Amino acid sequence: MLDQIMTNEEWAGLSAETRHKINMWSMSFTQDRDVVKPQPAPVHNNLPAAWDLVIADMMARDQFGLQKYGTHLQPFNGRDALIDLYQELLDAVVYLRLAIYERDNPKVSGI
């Protein structure tokens, strides 16, 4: 899998700690086989539509940003939107993987 992501030279240039973390991640990923299985088709119910929930969250975030920064998020605001998005997605992926791990593994005693 890693040979599709980086060359042997790039791998060799990583610190031992980083290589260890990647190896541990790779092993845990292959053990969590549910993450690669197709999900069943969704079943209709009487709960709120996900889009409605997301739109409400977006409106709340807009108000939060307005309160925090004194302006709505707008184009050409002096920031790089792609970098902002990339950084947010990196955080999101970490939180997502953490949630999957916590769901699938019992809490370790003593923590």
C-alpha positions in Angstrom: 0.0 0.0 0.0 2.7 2.5 0.9 4.5 1.8 -2.4 1.6 3.7 -4.0 2.1 6.7 -1.7 5.9 7.1 -1.5 9.1 5.8 -3.0 11.6 3.6 -1.1 13.9 6.6 -0.9 11.2 8.7 0.7 10.4 6.0 3.2 14.0 5.6 4.1 14.2 9.4 4.7 11.5 9.2 7.4 12.5 9.0 11.1 12.2 5.7 12.8 9.4 7.0 14.9 7.4 8.1 11.9 8.0 4.8 10.1 6.8 3.0 13.3 3.6 5.1 13.5 2.9 4.4 9.9 3.4 0.7 10.4 1.2 0.6 13.4 -1.5 2.6 11.5 -1.2 0.2 8.6 -1.6 -2.9 10.8 -4.6 -1.4 12.7 -6.2 -0.4 9.4 -6.1 -3.9 8.0 -7.4 -5.3 11.3 -10.5 -3.0 11.2 -12.0 -4.6 8.1 -15.3 -2.9 8.6 -13.9 0.3 7.2 -13.6 -1.2 3.8 -16.8 -3.2 3.6 -19.7 -1.7 1.7 -22.5 -0.3 3.8 -26.2 -1.4 3.3 -28.6 1.0 1.6 -30.1 3.6 3.9 -33.5 2.9 5.4 -36.2 5.7 5.4 -37.4 6.8 8.9 -39.1 9.7 10.5 -36.0 11.4 11.8 -34.6 14.7 10.5 -32.9 14.7 7.1 -29.1 14.9 7.3 -29.1 17.9 5.0 -31.4 19.8 7.3 -29.1 19.1 10.2 -26.1 20.2 8.2 -27.7 23.4 7.0 -28.7 24.3 10.6 -25.1 23.6 11.7 -23.8 25.8 8.8 -26.0 28.7 9.8 -24.8 28.3 13.4 -21.1 28.3 12.3 -21.7 31.4 10.2 -23.0 33.2 13.2 -20.2 31.9 15.3 -17.7 33.2 12.8 -19.4 36.5 12.6 -19.3 36.9 16.4 -15.6 35.8 16.5 -14.2 37.6 13.5 -16.7 40.4 13.0 -17.4 39.4 9.4 -18.8 36.5 7.4 -16.5 34.2 5.5 -16.0 35.7 2.1 -13.8 35.3 -1.0 -10.5 37.2 -1.2 -10.4 37.6 2.6 -6.6 37.4 2.8 -6.4 33.7 3.6 -5.7 30.7 1.4 -9.0 28.8 1.4 -7.3 25.6 0.1 -4.8 25.6 3.0 -7.6 26.3 5.5 -9.7 23.4 4.1 -6.7 21.0 4.0 -5.8 21.8 7.6 -9.5 21.3 8.7 -9.7 18.0 6.8 -6.5 16.7 8.4 -8.1 17.4 11.8 -11.3 15.9 10.7 -9.7 12.7 9.5 -7.8 12.3 12.9 -11.1 12.8 14.8 -12.9 10.4 12.5 -10.3 7.7 13.0 -10.3 8.3 16.7 -14.0 7.8 16.8 -13.9 4.6 14.8 -11.1 3.2 17.1 -13.0 4.1 20.2 -16.2 2.6 18.9 -14.5 -0.6 17.9 -12.3 -1.1 21.0 -13.3 -1.3 24.6 -12.0 1.4 26.9 -8.6 0.5 28.2 -8.7 0.2 32.0 -6.7 2.6 34.0 -7.2 5.6 31.6 
